[in-house]
Amino acid sequence: MNIGEIAKQAGVSRSTVSYALSGKRPVSSATAQRINEVIAELGYRPNASARALAEGRTRTLSLAIPPASRRLTDVQLGFVASVVEAAATHDLDVLLSPSGGDHDRSFERVVTGRRVDGVILMEVLLDDPRVTRLEQEALPFVTIGHVERPGTSSWVDVDYAELITRRVHHLADLSHRDVVLINRSDELVAAGYGPALRSSSGFLTAAEQRGLTAHTVCCADEPAAGLACFEEIRRRWPEVTAAVTINEAALPGLQRALREAGLDVPGDFSITGVIASRLAEAFHPPLTAADVPAEEMARIAVDLLVERIANPDAPHRDALLQPVISLRSSTGARHQ
């Protein structure tokens, strides 16, 4: 069944049926009623491509994945799944598109080819060329994370600086005097990855406020790197009794390193951070942490993008989240 058959049955032109379906031009109420009756009688359902063409949209969003890392961590994959689920509630599909480095051409095809109605950017840098490119093309977009000067972009992010600051104060209140931040990889920090730099700033500022001796290390997003990173910390700064981290992928390695060093958590060493709740719960003992709300962030990002697509001239909006901090079992008072 197609538009031509509907037009024949209703005694109107194909263009009239098209206008009635798309609403691009007015059709008399009597004609519209006759067309709808024929559609109901014949059981016509326009396919997705035809509907998108009629609406002037693809009903597809692009999710641009990290520009500065080669593989997705479990938490990043959780963001991907959450965005897909949130988009489905709007009857939208998601095109997963790598961006940055060797994948610049892929991102450029998405932007210039108008294959999608809008773009969601993950793993945003403080100075992110993808944001500039999307602004140049006037393609609706939303970022998970935010550039240093957001300007005209809509975004959702976690307040890493504030949450890390609160984690440092928590450790200081437990009498820890020597602390370390286990950050993301050297490559991400060098690239200007927002959460890594904001976490470092919050960590160092809070440590100075409380008179703590503070150290920072970068760690690749993998368990083996977590193991090596903790061994380095013990070698360089044996006086450190507590760590703060935003590197969820390194957690299994940190867990193994603590066990191999014969350190009791939290009796001998405390650890806290900003981590997805399911990974915090999987740590032994469960990790005291600010729980990254991946599902909520994905839902907000999709909702903001749908708004941008529907009304590109609407004011830009942002959401800076301060998720709950769950006091679990991985932090305790420093031994005197």
Backbone hydrogen bonds, N-H to C=O, Kabsch-Sander energy under -0.5 kcal/mol:
donor,donor_aa,acceptor,acceptor_aa,energy
6,I,2,N,-1.7
7,A,3,I,-2.7
8,K,4,G,-2.1
9,Q,5,E,-2.3
10,A,6,I,-2.5
11,G,7,A,-1.2
12,V,7,A,-2.3
17,V,13,S,-1.7
18,S,14,R,-2.5
19,Y,15,S,-2.7
20,A,16,T,-2.3
21,L,17,V,-2.1
22,S,18,S,-2.5
23,G,19,Y,-2.6
32,A,28,S,-2.9
33,Q,29,S,-2.3
34,R,30,A,-2.2
35,I,31,T,-2.6
36,N,32,A,-2.4
37,E,33,Q,-2.2
38,V,34,R,-2.0
39,I,35,I,-2.6
40,A,36,N,-2.5
41,E,37,E,-2.3
42,L,38,V,-2.7
43,G,39,I,-1.5
44,Y,39,I,-1.6
51,R,47,N,-2.6
52,A,48,A,-2.6
53,L,49,S,-2.4
54,A,50,A,-2.4
55,E,51,R,-2.2
56,G,52,A,-1.1
57,R,52,A,-2.4
61,L,93,D,-2.9
62,S,118,G,-2.4
63,L,95,L,-2.6
64,A,62,S,-0.6
64,A,120,I,-2.8
65,I,63,L,-0.7
65,I,97,S,-1.7
77,L,73,T,-2.5
78,G,74,D,-1.7
79,F,75,V,-1.8
80,V,76,Q,-2.1
81,A,77,L,-2.6
82,S,78,G,-2.2
83,V,79,F,-2.5
84,V,80,V,-2.3
85,E,81,A,-2.2
86,A,82,S,-2.5
87,A,83,V,-2.7
88,A,84,V,-1.8
89,T,85,E,-1.0
89,T,86,A,-0.5
90,H,87,A,-1.6
91,D,88,A,-1.7
92,L,87,A,-1.9
93,D,59,R,-2.4
95,L,61,L,-3.7
96,L,94,V,-0.6
97,S,63,L,-2.5
97,S,95,L,-0.5
99,S,65,I,-0.6
99,S,66,P,-0.5
103,H,100,G,-2.2
104,D,101,G,-1.2
107,F,103,H,-1.9
108,E,104,D,-2.5
109,R,105,R,-2.1
110,V,106,S,-1.7
111,V,107,F,-2.3
112,T,108,E,-2.9
113,G,109,R,-1.9
114,R,110,V,-0.5
115,R,110,V,-0.8
117,D,60,T,-3.0
118,G,60,T,-0.7
119,V,140,P,-2.0
120,I,62,S,-3.1
121,L,142,V,-2.3
122,M,64,A,-2.2
124,V,144,I,-0.8
126,L,192,G,-3.2
128,D,125,L,-0.5
128,D,126,L,-0.5
131,V,128,D,-0.9
132,T,128,D,-1.3
133,R,129,P,-2.2
134,L,130,R,-2.3
135,E,131,V,-2.2
136,Q,132,T,-2.0
137,E,133,R,-1.7
138,A,134,L,-0.8
139,L,134,L,-1.6
142,V,119,V,-2.2
143,T,154,S,-2.0
144,I,121,L,-3.3
145,G,143,T,-0.9
145,G,156,V,-2.6
148,E,126,L,-2.8
153,S,150,P,-1.9
154,S,141,F,-0.7
155,W,317,R,-1.3
156,V,143,T,-2.3
157,D,319,A,-2.7
159,D,321,L,-2.8
160,Y,158,V,-2.1
163,L,159,D,-2.5
164,I,160,Y,-2.9
165,T,161,A,-2.0
166,R,162,E,-2.3
167,R,163,L,-1.6
168,V,164,I,-2.2
169,H,165,T,-2.3
170,H,166,R,-1.9
171,L,167,R,-1.9
172,A,168,V,-2.6
173,D,169,H,-2.4
174,L,170,H,-0.8
174,L,171,L,-0.5
175,S,172,A,-2.0
176,H,171,L,-2.1
179,V,177,R,-0.5
179,V,213,T,-2.5
180,V,242,A,-1.6
181,L,215,H,-2.4
182,I,180,V,-0.6
182,I,244,V,-3.2
183,N,181,L,-0.9
183,N,217,V,-3.0
189,V,185,S,-2.2
190,A,186,D,-2.7
191,A,187,E,-1.8
192,G,188,L,-0.7
192,G,189,V,-1.0
193,Y,188,L,-2.5
194,G,124,V,-1.8
197,L,193,Y,-2.1
198,R,194,G,-2.8
199,S,195,P,-2.2
200,S,196,A,-2.0
201,S,197,L,-2.3
202,G,198,R,-2.4
203,F,199,S,-2.6
204,L,200,S,-2.5
205,T,201,S,-2.3
206,A,202,G,-2.2
207,A,203,F,-2.3
208,E,204,L,-2.0
209,Q,205,T,-2.1
210,R,206,A,-1.9
211,G,208,E,-0.9
212,L,207,A,-2.9
213,T,177,R,-3.0
214,A,212,L,-0.7
215,H,179,V,-1.6
217,V,181,L,-2.6
219,C,184,R,-1.3
222,E,220,A,-2.1
226,G,222,E,-1.5
227,L,223,P,-2.0
228,A,224,A,-2.2
229,C,225,A,-2.7
230,F,226,G,-2.1
231,E,227,L,-1.9
232,E,228,A,-2.1
233,I,229,C,-2.1
234,R,230,F,-2.4
235,R,231,E,-1.8
236,R,232,E,-2.8
237,W,233,I,-2.9
240,V,237,W,-2.1
241,T,178,D,-2.1
242,A,178,D,-0.9
243,A,270,S,-2.1
244,V,180,V,-2.6
245,T,272,T,-1.8
246,I,182,I,-1.4
247,N,182,I,-0.7
248,E,246,I,-1.2
250,A,247,N,-0.7
251,L,248,E,-1.1
253,G,250,A,-0.6
254,L,250,A,-2.1
255,Q,251,L,-2.8
256,R,252,P,-2.1
257,A,253,G,-2.5
258,L,254,L,-2.4
259,R,255,Q,-1.9
260,E,256,R,-2.8
261,A,257,A,-1.9
262,G,259,R,-1.3
263,L,258,L,-2.4
268,D,264,D,-3.1
269,F,264,D,-1.7
270,S,241,T,-2.3
271,I,330,S,-2.0
272,T,243,A,-2.2
273,G,288,T,-1.0
274,V,245,T,-2.0
275,I,273,G,-0.5
275,I,290,A,-1.6
277,S,292,V,-0.5
279,L,276,A,-0.7
280,A,276,A,-2.1
281,E,277,S,-2.6
282,A,278,R,-1.0
283,F,279,L,-1.0
287,L,280,A,-2.7
288,T,271,I,-0.6
289,A,287,L,-0.5
289,A,326,S,-1.7
290,A,273,G,-2.5
291,D,289,A,-0.6
291,D,324,V,-1.9
292,V,275,I,-1.2
292,V,290,A,-0.6
294,A,292,V,-1.6
297,M,293,P,-2.6
298,A,294,A,-2.5
299,R,295,E,-2.3
300,I,296,E,-2.5
301,A,297,M,-2.5
302,V,298,A,-2.5
303,D,299,R,-2.5
304,L,300,I,-2.8
305,L,301,A,-2.1
306,V,302,V,-2.7
307,E,303,D,-1.9
308,R,304,L,-2.2
309,I,305,L,-2.6
310,A,306,V,-2.3
311,N,307,E,-2.3
314,A,311,N,-2.1
319,A,155,W,-1.7
321,L,157,D,-3.4
321,L,319,A,-0.7
326,S,289,A,-3.0
326,S,324,V,-0.6
327,L,325,I,-0.6
328,R,326,S,-1.0
329,S,286,P,-1.8
330,S,286,P,-0.8
334,R,174,L,-2.6
